[in-house]
């Protein structure tokens, strides 16, 4: 069923915005009412990113940074807006950086990550193959914000990603789902509400703690052999609640709270992926642990 953007705005906006993992700059928001097809928007995003140093398919990884980095946006984000801070940060440090759009709904430009998580993981699988072919490498590193961190694990477990990924960094990922400080439990008191979300924005329903996809994802353990995991969380997260539900258990996992590294860090769910230099520095450390440096409140 084709959705019009005006109709999408009626879909339980409080829940949708709460699960959103990236803000949208005013310029993009102004364009959201236009009739630009999602494909055209994605092409525009790719051109914009390439002009900013990432999504450059002629980039060849260096000996210092031998794997390309694929950035996986969060709910209501896209390949550009979610990464206006981190992508240039990594490019400046010599990485080949790429980002994709996934989870698009028909008639909804710019605001992505709303489709079924498993289908989004298949989009990520195809995109990683494209990046590997372009760069001539055998593995990538993934950095995912919010849904992007959790959905990347679906790719690893169910769509062959474990053989193609060296490191997964999750920025406030909803690895075990969220209860939105109890908000999701209220759905049981509104007959038909959950079915409404399931049908029209399945990507939101898939992130509620106890969903089928999350149960399958975490059954048998959180991690897979051969992949290095880092989770970077904030105690001020108002979307992934409780915030420690982001953490993973298993070998080769590092769970980090940014406030443990900088007590002055006030970043919440959106900021940790968009502007938080403490999280950025920890991401760089995770991508190159042999040259990791101490993370403090100072820019690094």
Sine and cosine of phi, psi and omega as CSV:
sin_phi,cos_phi,sin_psi,cos_psi,sin_omega,cos_omega
0.00,0.00,0.82,-0.57,-0.04,-1.00
-0.97,0.25,0.72,-0.69,0.00,-1.00
-0.97,-0.24,0.69,-0.72,0.17,-0.99
-1.00,-0.01,0.50,-0.87,-0.04,-1.00
-0.87,0.50,-0.63,0.78,-0.01,-1.00
-0.89,0.45,-0.57,0.82,0.01,-1.00
-0.95,0.31,-0.58,0.81,-0.03,-1.00
-0.88,0.48,-0.53,0.85,-0.02,-1.00
-0.91,0.42,-0.24,0.97,0.00,-1.00
-1.00,-0.03,-0.02,1.00,-0.14,-0.99
-1.00,0.09,0.99,0.14,0.07,-1.00
0.66,0.75,0.91,0.41,-0.15,-0.99
-0.85,0.53,-0.55,0.83,-0.01,-1.00
-0.89,0.46,-0.68,0.74,0.00,-1.00
-0.93,0.36,-0.69,0.72,-0.03,-1.00
-0.88,0.47,-0.72,0.70,-0.01,-1.00
-0.93,0.37,-0.57,0.82,0.00,-1.00
-0.91,0.41,-0.58,0.81,0.01,-1.00
-0.99,0.11,-0.10,0.99,0.00,-1.00
-0.91,0.41,0.63,-0.77,-0.09,-1.00
-0.94,-0.35,-0.04,1.00,0.01,-1.00
-0.51,-0.86,0.60,-0.80,0.11,-0.99
-0.99,0.15,0.32,-0.95,0.00,-1.00
-0.89,-0.46,0.86,-0.51,0.00,-1.00
-0.82,0.57,0.41,-0.91,-0.10,-0.99
-0.84,0.55,-0.62,0.78,-0.03,-1.00
-0.88,0.48,-0.68,0.74,0.02,-1.00
-0.93,0.36,-0.63,0.78,-0.01,-1.00
-0.90,0.44,-0.61,0.79,0.02,-1.00
-0.89,0.45,-0.51,0.86,-0.02,-1.00
-0.99,0.10,-0.16,0.99,-0.14,-0.99
-0.92,0.40,-0.35,0.94,0.01,-1.00
-1.00,0.02,-0.06,1.00,0.01,-1.00
-0.97,0.26,0.15,-0.99,-0.04,-1.00
-0.98,-0.18,0.36,0.93,0.02,-1.00
-0.87,0.49,0.82,-0.57,0.01,-1.00
-0.89,0.46,0.46,-0.89,-0.01,-1.00
-0.86,0.51,-0.58,0.82,0.01,-1.00
-0.89,0.45,-0.68,0.73,0.04,-1.00
-0.90,0.44,-0.62,0.78,0.02,-1.00
-0.90,0.44,-0.65,0.76,0.01,-1.00
-0.91,0.42,-0.65,0.76,0.03,-1.00
-0.91,0.42,-0.64,0.77,0.06,-1.00
-0.88,0.47,-0.67,0.74,0.02,-1.00
-0.88,0.48,-0.68,0.74,-0.01,-1.00
-0.89,0.46,-0.68,0.73,0.02,-1.00
-0.90,0.43,-0.66,0.75,0.00,-1.00
-0.89,0.46,-0.70,0.71,-0.01,-1.00
-0.90,0.43,-0.69,0.72,-0.01,-1.00
-0.87,0.49,-0.61,0.79,0.04,-1.00
-0.93,0.36,-0.28,0.96,0.00,-1.00
-0.98,-0.22,0.09,1.00,0.09,-1.00
0.97,-0.26,-0.15,0.99,0.05,-1.00
-0.85,-0.53,0.19,-0.98,-0.22,-0.98
0.85,0.53,0.62,0.78,0.08,-1.00
-0.99,-0.16,0.98,-0.22,-0.14,-0.99
-0.97,0.23,-0.02,1.00,0.14,-0.99
-1.00,-0.07,-0.04,1.00,0.00,-1.00
-0.93,0.37,0.74,-0.68,0.05,-1.00
-0.89,-0.45,0.83,-0.55,-0.02,-1.00
-0.84,0.54,0.57,-0.82,-0.03,-1.00
-1.00,-0.01,0.15,-0.99,0.08,-1.00
-0.90,0.44,-0.54,0.84,0.01,-1.00
-0.94,0.33,-0.58,0.82,-0.01,-1.00
-0.74,-0.67,0.99,0.16,-0.21,-0.98
-0.98,0.22,-0.12,0.99,-0.02,-1.00
-0.88,-0.48,0.67,-0.74,0.13,-0.99
-0.93,0.37,0.46,-0.89,0.02,-1.00
-0.95,-0.31,0.82,-0.58,0.05,-1.00
-0.96,-0.29,0.83,-0.55,0.00,-1.00
-0.99,-0.11,0.76,-0.65,-0.10,-1.00
-0.87,-0.48,0.94,-0.33,-0.13,-0.99
-0.93,0.36,0.12,-0.99,0.00,-1.00
-0.98,-0.21,-0.08,-1.00,0.00,-1.00
-0.87,0.50,0.70,-0.71,-0.03,-1.00
0.93,0.37,0.13,0.99,0.07,-1.00
-0.99,-0.11,-0.13,-0.99,0.11,-0.99
-0.42,-0.91,0.01,-1.00,-0.16,-0.99
-0.93,0.37,-0.22,0.98,-0.01,-1.00
-0.96,-0.29,-0.86,0.50,-0.19,-0.98
-0.87,0.49,-0.57,0.82,-0.03,-1.00
-0.94,0.35,-0.33,0.95,-0.20,-0.98
-0.84,-0.55,0.36,0.93,-0.02,-1.00
-0.91,0.42,-0.35,0.94,0.05,-1.00
-0.99,-0.13,-0.79,0.61,-0.14,-0.99
-0.96,0.29,-0.64,0.77,-0.05,-1.00
-0.86,0.51,-0.79,0.61,0.05,-1.00
-0.88,0.48,-0.55,0.83,0.04,-1.00
-0.86,0.52,-0.70,0.71,-0.01,-1.00
-0.97,0.24,-0.61,0.79,0.05,-1.00
-0.86,0.50,-0.67,0.74,0.00,-1.00
-0.89,0.45,-0.36,0.93,0.02,-1.00
-0.99,-0.12,0.19,0.98,0.17,-0.99
1.00,-0.07,0.22,0.98,0.01,-1.00
-1.00,0.01,0.53,-0.85,0.26,-0.96
-0.99,0.11,0.86,-0.50,-0.15,-0.99
-0.86,-0.51,0.69,-0.72,-0.01,-1.00
-0.70,-0.71,0.43,-0.90,0.04,-1.00
-0.55,-0.83,0.55,-0.84,-0.04,-1.00
-0.85,-0.53,0.30,-0.96,0.22,-0.98
-0.97,-0.23,0.67,-0.74,0.00,-1.00
-0.55,-0.83,0.24,-0.97,0.09,-1.00
0.91,0.42,0.55,0.84,-0.01,-1.00
-0.96,0.28,0.56,-0.83,0.15,-0.99
-0.95,-0.31,0.61,-0.80,0.01,-1.00
-0.83,0.55,0.73,-0.68,0.05,-1.00
0.99,0.16,0.07,1.00,-0.02,-1.00
-0.88,-0.48,1.00,-0.09,0.01,-1.00
-0.99,0.15,0.43,-0.90,0.16,-0.99
0.95,0.31,-0.65,0.76,-0.06,-1.00
-1.00,-0.09,0.98,-0.19,-0.14,-0.99
-0.91,-0.42,-0.15,-0.99,-0.04,-1.00
0.97,0.23,0.40,0.92,-0.04,-1.00
-0.97,-0.26,-0.19,0.98,0.02,-1.00
-0.98,0.18,0.11,-0.99,-0.02,-1.00
-0.83,0.56,0.69,-0.72,-0.08,-1.00
-0.87,0.49,-0.66,0.75,-0.02,-1.00
-0.90,0.45,-0.65,0.76,0.06,-1.00
-0.91,0.42,-0.60,0.80,0.05,-1.00
-0.90,0.44,-0.62,0.78,0.03,-1.00
-0.89,0.46,-0.56,0.83,0.07,-1.00
-0.93,0.36,-0.57,0.82,0.11,-0.99
-0.89,0.45,-0.66,0.75,0.04,-1.00
-0.89,0.46,-0.65,0.76,0.01,-1.00
-0.86,0.52,-0.72,0.70,0.01,-1.00
-0.91,0.42,-0.61,0.79,-0.02,-1.00
-0.94,0.35,-0.67,0.74,0.04,-1.00
-0.87,0.50,-0.67,0.74,0.04,-1.00
-0.86,0.50,-0.62,0.78,0.02,-1.00
-0.90,0.43,-0.68,0.73,0.00,-1.00
-0.92,0.40,-0.67,0.74,0.03,-1.00
-0.87,0.49,-0.67,0.74,0.00,-1.00
-0.91,0.41,-0.65,0.76,-0.04,-1.00
-0.94,0.35,-0.59,0.81,-0.09,-1.00
-1.00,-0.09,-0.20,0.98,0.00,-1.00
0.94,0.34,0.45,0.89,-0.01,-1.00
-0.95,-0.30,0.22,-0.97,-0.02,-1.00
-0.99,-0.16,-0.37,0.93,-0.02,-1.00
-0.62,-0.78,0.39,-0.92,0.10,-0.99
-0.87,-0.50,0.20,-0.98,0.26,-0.97
-0.93,-0.35,0.62,-0.79,-0.01,-1.00
-0.92,-0.38,0.65,-0.76,0.17,-0.99
-0.80,-0.60,0.89,-0.47,-0.05,-1.00
-0.84,-0.54,0.69,-0.72,0.05,-1.00
-0.98,-0.20,0.77,-0.64,0.08,-1.00
0.83,0.56,-0.85,-0.53,0.02,-1.00
-0.80,0.60,-0.57,0.82,-0.02,-1.00
-0.87,0.50,-0.55,0.84,0.05,-1.00
-0.96,0.29,-0.65,0.76,0.01,-1.00
-0.96,0.29,-0.72,0.70,-0.03,-1.00
-0.88,0.47,-0.52,0.85,0.06,-1.00
-0.88,0.48,-0.55,0.83,0.05,-1.00
-0.93,0.36,-0.53,0.85,0.10,-0.99
-0.90,0.44,-0.67,0.74,0.08,-1.00
-0.87,0.50,-0.72,0.70,-0.01,-1.00
-0.87,0.49,-0.69,0.73,-0.15,-0.99
-0.99,0.11,-0.61,0.79,-0.17,-0.98
-0.92,-0.40,-0.18,0.98,-0.11,-0.99
-0.74,-0.68,0.51,0.86,0.16,-0.99
0.99,0.17,0.16,0.99,-0.10,-0.99
-0.95,0.31,-0.42,0.91,-0.08,-1.00
-0.88,0.48,-0.47,0.88,0.02,-1.00
-0.99,0.12,-0.15,0.99,-0.10,-1.00
-0.87,-0.49,0.05,1.00,-0.07,-1.00
-0.82,-0.58,0.77,-0.64,0.06,-1.00
-1.00,0.01,-0.73,0.69,-0.10,-1.00
-0.71,-0.70,0.67,-0.74,0.15,-0.99
-0.86,-0.51,0.85,-0.53,0.09,-1.00
-0.94,-0.34,0.83,-0.56,0.05,-1.00
-0.95,-0.32,0.82,-0.57,0.08,-1.00
-0.98,-0.18,0.95,-0.30,-0.06,-1.00
0.75,0.66,0.77,0.64,-0.02,-1.00
-0.98,0.22,0.55,-0.84,0.06,-1.00
-1.00,-0.04,0.90,0.44,-0.11,-0.99
-0.89,0.46,-0.51,0.86,0.03,-1.00
-0.88,-0.48,0.39,0.92,0.03,-1.00
0.98,0.18,-0.01,-1.00,-0.01,-1.00
-0.65,-0.76,0.47,-0.88,0.13,-0.99
-0.94,-0.35,0.08,1.00,0.02,-1.00
0.75,0.66,0.77,0.64,-0.02,-1.00
0.82,0.57,0.58,0.81,0.06,-1.00
1.00,-0.06,-0.12,0.99,-0.06,-1.00
-0.88,0.48,-0.65,0.76,-0.07,-1.00
-0.91,0.42,-0.45,0.89,0.01,-1.00
-0.93,0.36,-0.32,0.95,0.03,-1.00
-0.95,0.30,-0.29,0.96,-0.02,-1.00
-0.86,0.51,-0.53,0.85,-0.01,-1.00
-0.90,0.44,-0.33,0.94,-0.03,-1.00
-1.00,-0.01,0.00,1.00,0.00,-1.00
-0.82,-0.57,1.00,-0.05,-0.06,-1.00
-0.80,0.60,0.77,-0.64,0.04,-1.00
1.00,0.02,-0.23,0.97,-0.07,-1.00
-0.90,0.44,-0.71,0.70,-0.03,-1.00
-0.92,0.40,-0.63,0.77,0.05,-1.00
-0.88,0.47,-0.58,0.81,0.02,-1.00
-0.89,0.46,-0.72,0.70,0.01,-1.00
-0.92,0.39,-0.70,0.71,-0.01,-1.00
-0.83,0.56,-0.66,0.75,-0.11,-0.99
-0.98,0.21,-0.68,0.74,-0.17,-0.98
-0.99,-0.15,-0.48,0.88,0.06,-1.00
-0.67,-0.74,0.94,0.35,-0.09,-1.00
-0.87,0.48,-0.44,0.90,0.03,-1.00
-0.89,0.45,-0.48,0.88,0.07,-1.00
-0.96,0.26,-0.71,0.70,-0.02,-1.00
-0.88,0.47,-0.58,0.81,-0.03,-1.00
-0.92,0.40,-0.31,0.95,-0.05,-1.00
-1.00,-0.09,-0.07,1.00,0.04,-1.00
-0.97,0.26,0.74,-0.67,-0.01,-1.00
-0.78,0.63,0.74,-0.67,-0.02,-1.00
1.00,-0.04,0.04,1.00,0.02,-1.00
-0.92,0.39,0.34,-0.94,-0.03,-1.00
-0.86,0.51,-0.71,0.71,-0.06,-1.00
-0.92,0.40,-0.61,0.79,0.03,-1.00
-0.93,0.36,-0.62,0.78,0.05,-1.00
-0.89,0.46,-0.67,0.74,0.02,-1.00
-0.93,0.36,-0.62,0.78,-0.03,-1.00
-0.89,0.46,-0.67,0.74,-0.12,-0.99
-1.00,-0.09,-0.08,1.00,0.04,-1.00
-0.92,0.39,0.77,-0.64,0.03,-1.00
1.00,0.09,0.09,1.00,0.04,-1.00
0.85,-0.52,0.41,-0.91,-0.11,-0.99
-0.99,0.10,-0.40,0.92,-0.18,-0.98
-0.84,-0.55,0.23,-0.97,0.04,-1.00
-0.83,-0.55,0.55,-0.83,0.00,-1.00
-0.88,0.48,0.59,-0.81,0.09,-1.00
1.00,0.00,-0.16,0.99,0.00,-1.00
-0.94,-0.33,0.71,-0.71,0.06,-1.00
-1.00,-0.07,0.76,-0.65,-0.09,-1.00
-0.89,-0.45,0.71,-0.71,0.18,-0.98
-0.75,-0.66,0.75,-0.66,0.09,-1.00
-0.89,-0.46,0.80,-0.60,0.00,-1.00
-0.89,-0.45,0.90,-0.43,-0.11,-0.99
-0.84,-0.55,0.25,-0.97,0.10,-0.99
-0.81,-0.59,0.66,-0.75,0.00,-1.00
-0.95,0.31,-0.16,0.99,0.04,-1.00
-0.99,-0.11,0.24,0.97,0.00,-1.00
-0.90,0.43,0.84,-0.55,0.01,-1.00
-0.97,-0.26,0.01,1.00,-0.02,-1.00
-0.95,-0.31,-0.81,0.59,0.09,-1.00
-1.00,0.05,0.98,-0.20,-0.06,-1.00
-0.78,-0.63,0.64,-0.77,-0.20,0.98
-0.90,0.44,0.46,-0.89,-0.16,-0.99
-0.90,0.44,-0.46,0.89,0.01,-1.00
-0.95,0.30,-0.14,0.99,0.10,-1.00
-0.93,0.37,-0.22,0.98,0.09,-1.00
-0.94,0.33,-0.44,0.90,-0.14,-0.99
-0.94,0.34,0.46,-0.89,0.03,-1.00
-0.94,-0.35,0.47,-0.88,0.10,-1.00
-0.90,-0.43,0.67,-0.74,0.03,-1.00
0.59,-0.80,0.08,-1.00,0.02,-1.00
-0.94,0.35,0.46,-0.89,0.07,-1.00
0.86,0.52,0.69,0.73,0.06,-1.00
-0.85,-0.53,0.69,-0.72,0.16,-0.99
-0.83,-0.56,0.89,-0.45,0.06,-1.00
-0.98,-0.20,0.78,-0.63,-0.11,-0.99
-0.78,-0.62,0.68,-0.73,0.20,-0.98
-0.95,-0.32,0.83,-0.55,-0.11,-0.99
-0.88,0.48,-0.51,0.86,-0.01,-1.00
-0.94,0.35,-0.34,0.94,0.10,-1.00
-0.95,0.30,-0.37,0.93,0.01,-1.00
-0.99,-0.12,-0.48,0.88,0.02,-1.00
-0.51,-0.86,0.98,-0.22,-0.05,-1.00
-0.90,0.44,-0.28,0.96,-0.01,-1.00
-1.00,0.05,-0.09,1.00,-0.05,-1.00
-0.95,0.30,0.88,-0.48,-0.02,-1.00
-0.96,-0.29,0.22,0.98,-0.07,-1.00
-0.87,0.49,0.65,-0.76,0.12,-0.99
-0.96,-0.29,-0.40,-0.92,-0.18,-0.98
-0.89,0.46,-0.71,0.71,-0.04,-1.00
-0.95,0.30,-0.74,0.68,-0.13,-0.99
-0.90,0.44,-0.52,0.85,-0.06,-1.00
-0.89,0.45,-0.47,0.88,0.03,-1.00
-1.00,-0.09,-0.31,0.95,-0.15,-0.99
-0.98,-0.20,-0.65,0.76,-0.15,-0.99
-0.65,-0.76,-0.02,1.00,-0.16,-0.99
-0.98,0.18,0.95,-0.31,-0.04,-1.00
-0.94,0.33,-0.43,0.90,0.09,-1.00
-0.91,0.41,-0.73,0.68,0.05,-1.00
-0.90,0.44,-0.61,0.79,0.02,-1.00
-0.89,0.46,-0.70,0.71,-0.02,-1.00
-0.90,0.43,-0.65,0.76,0.05,-1.00
-0.92,0.40,-0.54,0.84,0.09,-1.00
-0.90,0.45,-0.73,0.69,0.03,-1.00
-0.88,0.48,-0.63,0.77,0.05,-1.00
-0.89,0.47,-0.65,0.76,-0.01,-1.00
-0.93,0.37,-0.57,0.82,-0.01,-1.00
-0.97,0.26,-0.44,0.90,-0.03,-1.00
-0.65,-0.76,0.92,0.38,-0.11,-0.99
-0.89,0.46,-0.41,0.91,0.01,-1.00
-0.91,0.41,-0.37,0.93,-0.01,-1.00
-0.86,-0.52,0.44,0.90,-0.01,-1.00
-0.90,0.43,0.57,-0.82,0.06,-1.00
-0.81,-0.58,0.34,-0.94,-0.07,-1.00
-0.90,0.44,0.72,-0.70,0.03,-1.00
-1.00,-0.08,0.79,-0.62,0.02,-1.00
-0.74,-0.67,-0.12,-0.99,0.05,-1.00
-0.95,0.33,-0.28,0.96,-0.03,-1.00
-0.97,0.23,0.57,-0.82,0.05,-1.00
-0.83,0.56,0.63,-0.77,0.01,-1.00
-0.52,-0.85,0.00,0.00,0.00,0.00
